[in-house]
């Protein structure tokens, strides 16, 4: 690979993502990051909308669900919660920043992370007990264990902070008028080369693209981007962390285009 340092950092991050979150312990970096539960409101369909509000010390940042080669992927453990069937984070649009010459993706200052919460028993209070392991970074990068607990009552009112965060998520491809015109795959000595062609206008001067797979054991390199008229072309390499052959589920590919003009969420990458 062209950048073995980036590869080793990425594989280490994937290994951390596959491990269970460490047991909660006292947070030695409590002065650098704080977490608060925003209890939110219950929707008429029974789903509860809540959020985690992370506040970072000046100059510190934390990471998106796909943190980049130099980032630490976030982990969530909801197992101590009561009356909880599922809790799904809804990620607002992140920013791209450089860290030790490698690309990282995340948030500065603070993050309101909405949660779509499904109760086991409708019409009753949910007791949320969340254990988080996140990475925070300034001149150094460290993993931090956080715990947040609280009640999500069957009721409540929409919280403007959560509503604003939900409005800031990447726009679905169909809504943005964006489509993938084709993804080609070819073998490499280490895995696969993927070339994706996305028909969309320029998303701003600082255009970036993130490619994720449904398999957390498949590492994806930072793509090389080019433009052909109204088409964004992204070329990347994929490798299994065990180094062996693997099958790629095209329907499980997720492409996120990030730019100052817009952010677009693309699900699936069909053949030309």
C-alpha positions as MATLAB code, in Angstrom:
seq = 'XXXXXXXXXXXXXXXXXXXXXXXXXXXXXXXXXXXXXXXXXXXXXXXXXXXXXXXXXXXXXXXXXXXXXXXXXXXXXXXXXXXXXXXXXXXXXXXXXXXXXXXXXXXXXXXXXXXXXXXXXXXXXXXXXXXXXXXXXXXXXXXXXXXXXXXXXXXXXXXXXXXXXXXXXXXXXXXXXXXXXXXXXXXXXXXXXXXXXXXXXXXXXXXXXXXXXXXXXXXXXXXXXXXXXXXXXXXXXXXXXXXXXXXXXXXXXXXXXXXXXXXXXXXXXXXX';
ca = [
       0.000    0.000    0.000;
       1.172    3.539   -0.616;
       0.788    4.652    3.003;
       1.546    1.811    5.449;
       1.428    4.172    8.428;
      -2.135    5.135    7.569;
      -2.990    1.475    7.032;
      -1.680    0.389   10.427;
      -3.544    3.251   12.111;
      -6.732    2.264   10.325;
      -6.379   -1.420   11.226;
      -5.807   -0.497   14.857;
      -8.951    1.646   14.778;
     -10.951   -1.212   13.251;
      -9.681   -3.610   15.922;
     -10.864   -1.200   18.603;
     -14.255   -0.930   16.902;
     -14.663   -4.713   16.950;
     -13.894   -4.977   20.664;
     -16.538   -4.429   23.328;
     -16.375   -1.068   25.084;
     -14.207   -1.152   28.183;
     -16.003   -1.182   31.536;
     -16.884    2.340   32.637;
     -14.312    3.929   34.905;
     -13.517    7.363   36.232;
     -12.868    9.730   33.355;
      -9.339   11.192   33.727;
     -10.145   13.692   30.963;
     -13.356   15.049   32.500;
     -12.050   18.591   32.117;
     -11.729   18.057   28.346;
     -15.115   16.548   27.465;
     -18.514   16.488   29.143;
     -21.629   14.578   28.133;
     -25.246   15.430   28.899;
     -28.441   13.544   28.021;
     -31.083   15.641   26.280;
     -34.301   13.702   27.044;
     -36.216   14.903   23.984;
     -39.725   13.737   23.174;
     -41.890   10.723   22.296;
     -43.310   10.640   18.766;
     -46.835    9.532   17.949;
     -45.443    6.333   16.368;
     -43.852    5.358   19.717;
     -40.263    6.162   18.769;
     -38.427    8.465   21.172;
     -36.084   11.194   19.925;
     -33.327   12.085   22.416;
     -29.696   13.194   22.082;
     -26.271   13.128   23.665;
     -24.678   16.560   24.005;
     -20.869   16.439   24.091;
     -18.986   19.610   25.003;
     -15.255   19.722   24.238;
     -12.555   21.931   25.720;
     -11.094   24.621   23.477;
      -8.979   23.140   20.699;
     -10.216   19.553   21.160;
     -12.276   17.521   18.721;
     -14.021   14.166   18.545;
     -14.858   11.770   15.725;
     -17.622   10.805   13.321;
     -18.868    7.219   12.889;
     -16.173    6.769   10.180;
     -13.296    8.690   11.775;
     -10.667    8.507    9.025;
      -7.226    6.905    9.121;
      -6.042    8.822   12.188;
      -9.294    8.740   14.173;
     -10.769    6.567   16.926;
     -14.202    5.090   16.113;
     -16.943    5.738   18.688;
     -18.408    2.788   20.624;
     -21.760    2.635   22.405;
     -23.024    0.187   25.021;
     -26.744    0.424   25.860;
     -26.977   -2.927   27.679;
     -27.618   -1.454   31.133;
     -30.673    0.481   29.942;
     -34.235   -0.516   30.829;
     -37.264   -0.720   28.552;
     -34.964   -0.289   25.569;
     -35.198   -2.298   22.366;
     -32.838   -0.202   20.238;
     -30.957    3.098   20.179;
     -29.561    4.397   16.907;
     -27.313    7.478   16.641;
     -28.174    9.906   13.840;
     -24.941   11.645   12.844;
     -24.950   15.337   11.862;
     -22.694   16.422    9.013;
     -19.050   16.315   10.203;
     -16.034   18.333    9.122;
     -12.781   17.072    7.599;
      -9.476   18.000    9.200;
      -5.840   16.980    8.835;
      -4.098   15.160   11.655;
      -0.405   14.209   11.397;
      -0.664   14.300    7.621;
      -3.717   12.017    7.538;
      -7.404   12.785    7.077;
      -9.719   12.688   10.088;
     -13.454   13.333   10.195;
     -15.395   14.634   13.166;
     -16.548   17.602   15.194;
     -15.049   20.576   17.005;
     -16.315   22.495   20.044;
     -19.466   20.444   20.717;
     -21.725   17.789   19.254;
     -25.450   17.219   19.654;
     -25.856   13.589   18.577;
     -29.543   12.681   18.097;
     -30.714    9.204   19.110;
     -33.662    7.297   17.674;
     -34.787    5.198   20.610;
     -37.300    2.330   20.448;
     -38.849    1.139   23.744;
     -39.602   -2.490   24.554;
     -42.961   -1.512   26.008;
     -44.790    1.363   24.394;
     -46.239    4.123   26.521;
     -43.720    3.682   29.349;
     -40.621    5.506   30.511;
     -37.251    4.446   29.083;
     -34.318    4.436   31.476;
     -31.249    5.114   29.377;
     -27.866    4.011   30.719;
     -25.242    4.655   28.045;
     -21.545    3.746   28.199;
     -19.505    5.521   25.547;
     -15.946    5.179   24.400;
     -14.922    8.055   22.136;
     -11.681    9.511   20.900;
     -10.745   13.108   21.545;
      -7.791   14.834   19.942;
      -5.687   17.958   20.134;
      -1.887   17.604   20.042;
      -2.457   14.050   21.277;
      -5.340   11.623   20.764;
      -6.811    9.656   23.652;
      -9.796    7.324   24.153;
     -12.246    8.493   26.814;
     -14.865    6.446   28.672;
     -18.083    8.289   29.508;
     -21.323    7.280   31.230;
     -24.629    9.100   30.962;
     -27.937    8.065   32.507;
     -31.412    9.514   32.602;
     -35.110    8.961   32.038;
     -36.862    9.374   28.699;
     -40.501    9.979   29.665;
     -43.486    9.038   27.529;
     -44.075   12.631   26.479;
     -41.905   15.723   26.279;
     -41.561   18.429   23.668;
     -39.243   18.830   20.678;
     -35.906   20.256   21.789;
     -34.616   22.958   19.377;
     -31.046   21.715   19.819;
     -32.005   18.221   18.671;
     -34.214   19.542   15.866;
     -31.288   21.639   14.599;
     -28.923   18.634   14.679;
     -31.438   16.488   12.760;
     -31.706   19.219   10.134;
     -27.917   19.066    9.693;
     -27.628   15.432    8.595;
     -26.444   14.691    5.030;
     -29.258   14.810    2.488;
     -30.362   11.461    0.985;
     -29.153   11.031   -2.588;
     -32.644   10.924   -4.111;
     -33.633   14.136   -2.368;
     -30.446   15.851   -3.559;
     -30.879   14.656   -7.135;
     -27.632   12.678   -6.922;
     -27.065    9.221   -8.360;
     -24.247    6.715   -8.678;
     -23.708    5.960  -12.350;
     -21.635    2.911  -11.534;
     -19.047    1.258   -9.322;
     -16.342   -0.888  -10.875;
     -14.256   -3.412   -8.949;
     -10.907   -4.878   -9.905;
      -8.521   -7.129   -7.946;
      -5.260   -5.871   -6.420;
      -2.475   -7.838   -4.687;
      -3.984   -6.827   -1.316;
      -7.716   -6.833   -2.028;
      -9.914   -4.792   -4.360;
      -9.814   -1.459   -6.151;
     -13.132    0.386   -6.247;
     -13.954    3.216   -8.648;
     -17.233    5.008   -8.008;
     -18.781    7.565  -10.332;
     -21.297    9.961   -8.789;
     -23.347   12.324  -10.941;
     -23.630   15.537   -8.919;
     -22.583   19.181   -9.055;
     -19.535   20.434   -7.168;
     -20.189   20.336   -3.403;
     -17.883   23.264   -2.685;
     -14.162   23.915   -2.919;
     -13.288   21.579   -0.023;
     -15.033   18.554   -1.503;
     -14.428   15.199    0.226;
     -15.919   11.721    0.008;
     -16.064    8.900    2.557;
     -16.695    5.272    1.593;
     -17.944    2.747    4.170;
     -18.762   -0.956    3.830;
     -21.257   -3.098    5.715;
     -18.364   -5.262    6.942;
     -16.343   -3.578    9.745;
     -13.415   -5.918    9.005;
     -12.872   -4.352    5.577;
     -10.479   -1.389    5.582;
     -11.145    1.371    3.045;
      -8.376    3.767    2.003;
      -8.982    7.487    1.667;
     -10.284    7.852   -1.897;
      -8.566    9.832   -4.631;
     -11.041   12.283   -6.168;
     -11.270   13.806   -9.622;
     -13.910   15.592  -11.655;
     -15.223   14.785  -15.131;
     -17.718   17.533  -15.980;
     -20.696   16.898  -13.675;
     -19.364   13.588  -12.348;
     -17.336   13.050   -9.185;
     -14.952   10.107   -9.613;
     -13.595    8.387   -6.492;
     -10.959    5.652   -6.569;
      -9.988    3.701   -3.468;
      -8.530    0.402   -2.277;
     -10.155   -2.098    0.071;
      -8.481   -4.785    2.150;
      -9.668   -7.286    4.742;
      -7.931   -6.891    8.108;
      -6.974  -10.587    7.970;
      -5.303  -10.018    4.621;
      -7.348  -12.668    2.815;
      -9.917  -12.656    0.031;
     -13.371  -11.282    0.760;
     -16.717  -10.696   -0.935;
     -18.009   -7.142   -1.178;
     -21.726   -6.455   -0.771;
     -22.460   -3.596   -3.142;
     -25.777   -2.848   -1.441;
     -23.908   -2.354    1.853;
     -21.619    0.339    0.461;
     -22.276    3.846    1.768;
     -20.809    6.955    0.182;
     -20.971   10.331    1.914;
     -20.005   13.446   -0.018;
     -18.927   16.311    2.234;
     -18.541   19.878    1.068;
     -19.201   23.448    2.053;
     -22.110   23.592   -0.350;
     -23.874   20.379    0.694;
     -23.470   16.893    2.186;
     -25.082   13.886    0.510;
     -25.704   10.350    1.811;
     -25.616    7.653   -0.895;
     -26.653    4.057   -0.108;
     -25.495    1.268   -2.394;
     -23.066    1.304   -5.304;
     -24.297   -0.773   -8.264;
     -22.265   -2.003  -11.206;
     -22.223    0.232  -14.311;
];
